[in-house]
Amino acid sequence: MSPLSAARAALRVYAAGAAVVLAQLLRRCRGGFAEPVLAPQPDRVAIVTGGTDGIGYSTAKHLARLGMHVIIAGNNAGKAHKVVRQIQEETLNDKVEFLYCDLASLQSIRQFVQKFKKKKIPLHVLVNNAGVMMVPQRKTRDGFEEHFGLNYLGHFLLTNLLLDTMKESGSPGCSARVLAVSSATHYIGELNMDDLQGSRCYSPHGAYAQSKLALVLFMYHLQRLLAAQGSPVTANVVDPGVVNTDLYKHVFWGTRLIKKLFGWWFFKTPDEGAWTSVYAAVTPDLEGIGGRYLYNEKETKSLTITYDLDLQRELWARSCQMTGIIDMTQDTFSG
Ligand SMILES: NC(=O)c1ccc[n+]([C@@H]2O[C@H](COP(=O)([O-])OP(=O)(O)OC[C@H]3O[C@@H](n4cnc5c(N)ncnc54)[C@H](O)[C@@H]3O)[C@@H](O)[C@H]2O)c1
């Protein structure tokens, strides 16, 4: 990416954010965001990545309140004990726990899945929520650019390693569900297949948007694979809106100042930001339905290229190579 494209990416990200904030403000003036009414979900198990903070914390809390067994997968072990106790006390649900998983390390993800599988419990909901935004150019343990490696590839591997358990846990009429938390920034994202790691010219804005675009392509391709296999698992994308969390620590100082002064009014609260994830995780309206982009609990169109089947397939194949996963695409669609 040239310096000019990097500057353009930054402007487009801020413009996309401003458009969402404006829409949220209008909605607040017209009555705000209402919590979806959802039925209790006893005996169901969920994993929420990044569930110690922000939207993930609220998602984990709401799922626990519905009676689910919630496993928070995260890298913030220091905070985990307090968070788990807080959710248990607030929801009166003891089945909340933390398992360490550093999504910036393929080895850590594999170890997490091993530990989870040792529990011999089902998995009905996987919320791929964790993320970083606009961090300076850094690499994951495996040498991937951090946005691409953590936000996207980490969740790609995690999901693929958990799919067998999810297929066993879902049943016709009661599907297991995979969700990926994307963002409006995907609309201005570009997937640079020749330089997915942004090594030529790094733009933190472009890299974040690309990782969120990759998640959408991933969920759509996964949904097609699952449907072709007749698996009782669905895959959808959720967009939380612009939410008042710590995600913004690396953005331009002016944006941080606006957030500090007016975030309470312009931004969604973490609870409001979590509602689309919680809705997509449990609503009967989405039973058996996948391949959707959900915003404010409603289906909406994602960027046109996300529906490009060749691009979905190409990204999937490259991601399999990068994470050491066997690509089942050919077998599934040919047989
Ligand atoms: N806040 C927003 O306005 C907004 C808008 C659109 C999309 N999102 C998306 O929502 C998701 C949640 O973000 P948030 O706003 O709650 O941010 P946050 O910073 O409050 O939470 C991010 C979580 O990800 C976890 N995480 C970071 N690196 C990790 C790693 N290496 N391994 C495991 N976990 C790791 C953190 O520990 C934290 O729990 C992100 O995917 C973000 O891109 C947020």
The ligand as an SDF file (V2000), in Angstrom:
LIG
                    3D

 44 48  0  0  0  0  0  0  0  0999 V2000
  -15.8240   -1.0090   19.9110 N   0  0  0  0  0  0  0  0  0  0  0  0
  -16.2990   -0.7900   18.6920 C   0  0  0  0  0  0  0  0  0  0  0  0
  -16.7420    0.3100   18.3590 O   0  0  0  0  0  0  0  0  0  0  0  0
  -16.3050   -1.8910   17.6740 C   0  0  0  0  0  0  0  0  0  0  0  0
  -16.8700   -1.6280   16.4070 C   0  0  0  0  0  0  0  0  0  0  0  0
  -16.9100   -2.6290   15.4540 C   0  0  0  0  0  0  0  0  0  0  0  0
  -16.3630   -3.8690   15.7530 C   0  0  0  0  0  0  0  0  0  0  0  0
  -15.8070   -4.0950   16.9800 N   0  0  0  0  0  0  0  0  0  0  0  0
  -15.2200   -5.4140   17.2310 C   0  0  0  0  0  0  0  0  0  0  0  0
  -15.7400   -5.9430   18.4280 O   0  0  0  0  0  0  0  0  0  0  0  0
  -14.7980   -6.8600   18.9860 C   0  0  0  0  0  0  0  0  0  0  0  0
  -14.6450   -6.5740   20.4750 C   0  0  0  0  0  0  0  0  0  0  0  0
  -14.0260   -5.3080   20.6300 O   0  0  0  0  0  0  0  0  0  0  0  0
  -14.2600   -4.3520   21.8870 P   0  0  0  0  0  0  0  0  0  0  0  0
  -14.7370   -3.0840   21.3540 O   0  0  0  0  0  0  0  0  0  0  0  0
  -15.0370   -5.0390   22.9280 O   0  0  0  0  0  0  0  0  0  0  0  0
  -12.7350   -4.1270   22.3300 O   0  0  0  0  0  0  0  0  0  0  0  0
  -11.9790   -4.3900   23.7070 P   0  0  0  0  0  0  0  0  0  0  0  0
  -10.6010   -3.8620   23.4900 O   0  0  0  0  0  0  0  0  0  0  0  0
  -12.7660   -3.8790   24.8470 O   0  0  0  0  0  0  0  0  0  0  0  0
  -11.9520   -5.9820   23.7980 O   0  0  0  0  0  0  0  0  0  0  0  0
  -11.1370   -6.7500   22.9540 C   0  0  0  0  0  0  0  0  0  0  0  0
  -10.9200   -8.1030   23.5910 C   0  0  0  0  0  0  0  0  0  0  0  0
  -10.0500   -8.8780   22.7370 O   0  0  0  0  0  0  0  0  0  0  0  0
   -9.0960   -9.5010   23.5670 C   0  0  0  0  0  0  0  0  0  0  0  0
   -7.8550   -9.7870   22.8700 N   0  0  0  0  0  0  0  0  0  0  0  0
   -6.9700   -8.9070   22.3430 C   0  0  0  0  0  0  0  0  0  0  0  0
   -5.8770   -9.5590   21.9080 N   0  0  0  0  0  0  0  0  0  0  0  0
   -6.0860  -10.8770   22.1530 C   0  0  0  0  0  0  0  0  0  0  0  0
   -5.3230  -12.0430   21.9460 C   0  0  0  0  0  0  0  0  0  0  0  0
   -4.0950  -11.9950   21.4260 N   0  0  0  0  0  0  0  0  0  0  0  0
   -5.8550  -13.2290   22.2990 N   0  0  0  0  0  0  0  0  0  0  0  0
   -7.0720  -13.2900   22.8570 C   0  0  0  0  0  0  0  0  0  0  0  0
   -7.8400  -12.2250   23.1050 N   0  0  0  0  0  0  0  0  0  0  0  0
   -7.3400  -11.0240   22.7600 C   0  0  0  0  0  0  0  0  0  0  0  0
   -8.8290   -8.4990   24.6950 C   0  0  0  0  0  0  0  0  0  0  0  0
   -8.2360   -9.1290   25.8280 O   0  0  0  0  0  0  0  0  0  0  0  0
  -10.2330   -8.0250   24.9670 C   0  0  0  0  0  0  0  0  0  0  0  0
  -10.8700   -8.8910   25.8770 O   0  0  0  0  0  0  0  0  0  0  0  0
  -13.5130   -6.6810   18.1840 C   0  0  0  0  0  0  0  0  0  0  0  0
  -13.4160   -7.7420   17.2570 O   0  0  0  0  0  0  0  0  0  0  0  0
  -13.7310   -5.3800   17.4480 C   0  0  0  0  0  0  0  0  0  0  0  0
  -13.0240   -5.3310   16.2370 O   0  0  0  0  0  0  0  0  0  0  0  0
  -15.7710   -3.1370   17.9460 C   0  0  0  0  0  0  0  0  0  0  0  0
  1  2  1  0
  2  3  2  0
  2  4  1  0
  4  5  1  0
  4 44  2  0
  5  6  2  0
  6  7  1  0
  7  8  2  0
  8  9  1  0
  8 44  1  0
  9 10  1  0
  9 42  1  0
 10 11  1  0
 11 12  1  0
 11 40  1  0
 12 13  1  0
 13 14  1  0
 14 15  2  0
 14 16  1  0
 14 17  1  0
 17 18  1  0
 18 19  2  0
 18 20  1  0
 18 21  1  0
 21 22  1  0
 22 23  1  0
 23 24  1  0
 23 38  1  0
 24 25  1  0
 25 26  1  0
 25 36  1  0
 26 27  1  0
 26 35  1  0
 27 28  2  0
 28 29  1  0
 29 30  1  0
 29 35  2  0
 30 31  1  0
 30 32  2  0
 32 33  1  0
 33 34  2  0
 34 35  1  0
 36 37  1  0
 36 38  1  0
 38 39  1  0
 40 41  1  0
 40 42  1  0
 42 43  1  0
M  CHG  2   8   1  16  -1
M  END
$$$$
